[in-house]
Amino acid sequence: MGWRGPSGQKADKGTIVHKVLEILAFIKQAQQNKLLSITDNIVGDITISDYSIDNLLDVVYNFYATASAHHKWKDKDRLDCRKWVEKTITFNNGMFDPRNRDIVCPEQRFDFVIDKPWAKYVYDTPEGKLEGNLALKGTVDLITRVDDNLFEIIDWKTGRRVDWATGKEKTQEKLENDPQLRIYHYAIQHLYPEVANIMVTINYMNDGGPFSICFEKSDLLKTEQMIRSKFEKIKPVQRPALHKTWMCSKMCHFGKTTFENTSVSPIEEYRDNRKIPVGQNMTKCEQVHHDIQMFGMNEVVDQYKHPDHSFGFYKAPGETN
């Protein structure tokens, strides 16, 4: 529906660190291409032979702190971001400093259709018939070349090494079947079919460091079966279930707020044979779920969809507009 809640401060600090590492990767790529300077959308012009990480961090930090003025930014937050960047680029004698890598592509976007019969869909929407095939869209933090037959994907994480769906720690074994990492391999193999092997390293800079999983082309079938199973489970759903956990009230903006005092009038819900007491409104998530059960998906999407939202649009992480 195109809803966007306010960002969390921890996530914004992660975005700041990501952006500085991204710039360092573009600097190294420019050196490989014998360029003298690059232009970044936040920092502006950067001379390859004359820059400092502290200056880059200051500009990036100030940009996101201004864009996310709903947070109370403190000196400690800036120091945290600097410490996390330093921790990452000095780990194991600079093993994960982008400037010590052979850069293939920083911030590699992918957006491609799965051209298989099972991936086809047809939906009636308020905007008309929506028809096509399942597409994968996303952004990989960094792709580096180990040799001609091996690329390494690097994904930076500033948060905890936790599966937020279960609350349990992600072990090496669990990461080998992690949907995000498998989809990264599937997507990058699609973009670089000539590469025989792809290693995915997810670097939990504040919770355990790097974990690497090696994939080869024979792994693509298992990943595609995983995607197909999830897609076929979701595709026929007309009235999604409401799965409430502790995260709804602690982490999700729409699980913490209501439509009270907005242009959308809250209504009372019958739930478990009782009515919500007068003065207690449903959260936004609860009300949308209730209305879907009552009126169906199309009517609810028509009523609640953000006017600027288009189905299928992908917004890259870190963008603030």
N, C-alpha and C positions, 0 to 999 in steps of 0.2 A: 504493500500500500504506500510505500515511499515515506514512511515515518522515520524520523531521525531524532533520537533523544540526545540530550547533552552528553558530551564525552566525559569519561571518568578521568581524574587527574593522573592516576597510575598509567592509564593507556596513553594519555598525552605525553607523559614523560618517556614512555617507550617509543612513541612516534618521533620525539626529538632525537633520541639516540639512533634510531633507524635512519633518520635523515642525515645525520652527520656521517654515519658509516656509508650511506649511499653516495654522498659527495666524495668521500675518500676513494670509493670504487670508480667513480667517474673521472677523478683526477688521474688514477692509475691507467684507466683506459685511454685517456688523452695522451699520457706519456707513451703508451704503446703505439699510438697513432702519430706520434711526433708532433702533437699540438702544443701550443704555448699557453693556451688559456681555455677555460670553459665558462659557460654562462648557466647559472642555476636559477630556478624560478623563485627562490627565496633569497639566496645570498647575493645573486647578481654575478658580475664578472669575477672570476678567480684566476689569478696568475699561477700557473703550475709550479713555478720556481720560487714563489713568494706568498706563502699562506701560513696560517697557524691554526691548529685545531681549536684552541681557545677562542679565537675570533670567529671561526665557523660556528662553534657551539653557541656563542653569545647571540649571534644574529638569528640562528634557528630557534633558540630558546625564546628570545624576545618576540619572534613572529608567532609562535604557537601560544605563548603566554597571553599575548594580546588577543589572538583569535579565540582563546578559551578563557575569557576574563571572568567567567562564573566560578573559577577556582580561586582559592587564596594561595597565591604563589609566594614561596618563601625562599630565602637564600639556600636553605637546605635542599630544595628541589633542584636548583641549578647545580649544586655540588654533587647531588646524586647522579644527575645526567652526565656530568664530567667524569665521575668515578666509574660509571658503567662503560662509557666509551673507552677509558683508559684500561679497564679490566679486560675488555674484549681485544683491543689491539696489542696488548702485551702478553696475552695468554700464550704459554709455551713458546716463548721467544718470538712472538709476533706471528704465530701460525695462522691466525684468523684476521690479521690486519689486511684489508683489501689491497693495500699498496704492495704487499708481498705476494700477490696472486697474479696469475695470468687471467685477466678479465675477459669473459665472453660477453656478458651483458648484465649491468646492474638494473634492478627494477624491471625484470622481463615480464611484460604482460602477455597473457594468452587469452584468446577468445576464438574458439573454433567449435564447429558442429560435429556431433558424433553421427556419422553417416551410416547408421545401421537401422534395419527395420524396427527393432525393439525401441529405438529412441524417438520414434515419431509420437507427436501429440496433437490433439485438436481440442480447443476450448472455446466456448462462447463467453465473451466478456462484454462489459459495458461499452468497450471501444470497438466491438465487432468480433469477428472470428479470429482467434489466435491459433495459428497452425505452423508447425515446423518440426524440427528435431531438437532434442536436448543439446544444449551447448555448455561447454565448460569455460568459465571466465575467472580470471584471477591474476595475481601478481606475485612473482617469485623475487625475494630480496636480492639474490645475487647468484649468477652462474659463473663458475670459473673452469678453466681447462687444466686438468692434471696431465693428460696426454691426448693424442688424437682419438683414442678409443675410450677415454674416460672423462666425463664432465662431473664436477661437484656442485650441487645446489647447496647454498648456505642460507639458512633461515634464522634470523635473530629473534630471541625471546627475552624480554626483560622480566616477565612474570614467573609464576611458580610452574613447576613441572607437574601439572595436575590435569587429569581428564575432568573438565568441568561438568560433564554429564553424570559422572559417577562420584566425583570427589576423591578418587583414588590416584595415587602417584603413577605417572607414566614410566614404565620400565623399558629397558631395551627391547624386550620381547613384545610389549604392547606397541612400541613405536614402529616395529616392523610391519604392523598391520594398521597403522594410523591412517585414516582416510585422507587427511591433508597431505601427508608425505607421499602416499601412493598416487594421489591425483597430480601432485607436482611431477612425479616421474612420468606419469601417463601423458601429461601436457607437454613437458619438455621433450620427451621422446617424439611427440608429434611434430614439434617445431624443429628438432634436430635429429631426423631419422638416421643420419649417417653415423651417429655415435652409438657404439655397441653397448656401453655400460654407463649408468648414471648413479652416482652416490649422492644421497641426501643427508646433509648434516644439519641438525637442529641444535642451535647453540643457546642453551638456557644459561645465560651469562650470570644470573644471580641464583641459580638453583641446580647445580650439578655440572655445568659446563656443556661441552659438545657431545652429542650422540650421533653416530653415523650409521646409515643403513645403505647397503649396496643393492642396487636393482639391475637386472638385465632384461632383455626384451622378452624373455619367457615369463616374466612377472606381469606383463601387460594384460594377459587373459584374466588372471585372478582379479586385478584391479577393475577391469571392465565388467566382470561378473558382479563385483561389489557395487559398482555404480548402477548397473542394471537392476539389481535387487532392490536398492533403495528407491530408484526412480519408479519402478513398477509398483512399489508399495505406496508411494505418494500420489502417483498420477490419478488413480480413480477416486481419491478422497474428496468428498463434497462438503463434509462437516468435520473439520479437524478436531481432535480431542484436545482438552486443556490439561496439560501436564504441569502441575504446580510443584515447585521445590523451594528450598530456602533461598535460592538465587533470585526468585521472582521479587521478593520484598527487599533484598539486599543489593542486587546488582542491576536489575532491569528497570529502566525508567518507566516503562508502561505497566509494570507490575507494582509500582509504588505510587502512581498518580491516577487521578480520576478526571472525568470530563467536567467536573463541577466548575462553575464560573467560566465556561467556554461556550462557543457557539453550538456545541453539541450537547443536547439536554440529556442528563443521566436518567435512566428509568429503573424501576424496581425489578428485581429478578426473583423468580420462584426457584428455590434451590433446596433440595432435600426436604420437600413438603413444608417449607417455611419461607416467609418473605424477609428479605433483608430489612432490618429495623429502619424506621424513618430517620433520615439524617446520615445514614451510612451508605455511601454510593459504592458501586462496583469500581474496581480499578479499570483502566482503559482496556487492558487485556481481557479481563473478565467480561466487560460489556460487549466487546467485539465477538468473543466466543458465544455469549448468550444470543446476540443478534444473528449470528450465523446459524445457530440451531433453530431460531424462530423464522428467519426470512430467507436463508440461503446465501451462498457465497457471492453471487453476482450483485445482489442488492446491497449487501454490506460493503463490498469493494467500491461500488458506485457511490455510496454515501460517505465512506471514510477515506478513500484514496486521496493522497496529497495532490493538489491540482497540477503540480509540476512533475509528477512522477510518470514515467513511461515504463511499461512492462519490458523486461529484458535489459534495462540499462545497468551498466556496471560502473561503480564509483571506486576508483583505486584508493587503497588505504593511505591516510595522511593528508588527503585533500580536505580543505576547510571550507570550500564554497559549495 
